[in-house]
Amino acid sequence: MVRPCKLFHRPTGRYLAASTCDLSAGGAMLRVRAPRPLRPGDEVEVLIALHPRQLLEASNQRSARVVRVMGTPGGDQIAGVEYAAAAQSRLAA
């Protein structure tokens, strides 16, 4: 399911344009356009437009952590992120 989204990248304090490649309850795989490479461990806020023409609001963002990153020939990055709530649930089990 491809949906437009954006990331707030905490280390740089910037919003990055992105789109979803895959979504799950615990995280997402995102195609990200970023001038600086993302790194595993980077803290991000994820905002995903779940409906067409949805306005992305800060109240809908989810805290997440980058767990893997791959480059693409076009210069984008494919980033796997784990939502903070999913990580806490995993650690508590």
C-alpha positions in Angstrom: 0.0 0.0 0.0 1.7 3.2 -1.2 0.7 6.3 0.8 2.3 9.7 1.0 4.0 10.5 4.3 6.7 12.5 5.9 9.3 11.9 8.6 10.5 14.4 11.2 14.1 13.4 11.6 15.1 14.3 15.1 18.9 14.4 14.7 18.6 17.1 12.0 15.3 18.7 13.0 14.0 18.4 9.4 10.9 17.0 7.8 11.6 14.6 5.0 9.3 13.6 2.1 8.5 9.9 2.0 6.0 7.3 0.8 5.1 3.9 2.3 6.2 0.6 0.8 4.7 -1.6 3.5 2.8 -1.0 6.7 2.3 -3.2 9.7 1.1 -2.7 13.3 4.7 -2.6 14.5 6.3 -0.4 11.9 6.7 0.6 8.3 9.0 0.3 5.3 9.4 3.8 3.8 10.9 5.3 0.6 12.6 8.5 1.8 14.1 11.4 0.0 16.8 12.8 2.3 19.9 14.9 1.6 21.7 13.1 4.4 21.7 9.4 4.9 19.5 8.0 7.6 21.2 5.6 10.0 19.9 2.7 12.1 19.1 4.0 15.5 17.9 7.5 14.3 14.8 8.7 16.1 12.0 9.9 13.8 8.3 10.9 13.9 6.2 9.3 11.2 3.2 11.0 9.7 1.2 8.8 7.2 -1.7 10.0 5.1 -4.1 7.0 5.4 -6.8 8.7 3.3 -6.6 10.6 0.0 -6.1 14.4 0.5 -5.6 13.9 4.3 -3.8 16.8 6.0 -0.9 15.5 7.9 -1.1 16.9 11.5 1.4 16.7 14.2 -1.2 15.1 16.5 -1.2 12.0 14.2 2.5 11.4 14.3 4.0 8.2 15.7 7.4 8.0 17.3 9.7 5.4 15.7 13.3 4.3 15.4 15.1 3.5 12.1 16.1 -0.2 12.2 17.5 -0.6 8.7 18.4 1.5 5.6 19.1 0.6 2.0 20.0 2.9 -0.8 18.3 2.9 -4.2 19.8 3.6 -7.7 17.7 6.8 -7.9 19.2 8.2 -4.7 16.2 7.5 -2.4 16.6 5.5 0.8 14.4 2.6 1.8 14.1 2.7 5.6 12.5 0.2 8.0 11.2 1.9 11.1 9.8 0.3 14.3 7.2 2.2 16.2 8.2 3.1 19.7 5.0 1.5 21.1 5.8 -1.8 19.3 9.3 -1.8 20.7 8.1 -1.3 24.2 5.6 -4.1 23.8 8.3 -6.4 22.5 10.7 -5.6 25.4 7.9 -6.1 28.0 7.1 -9.6 26.7 
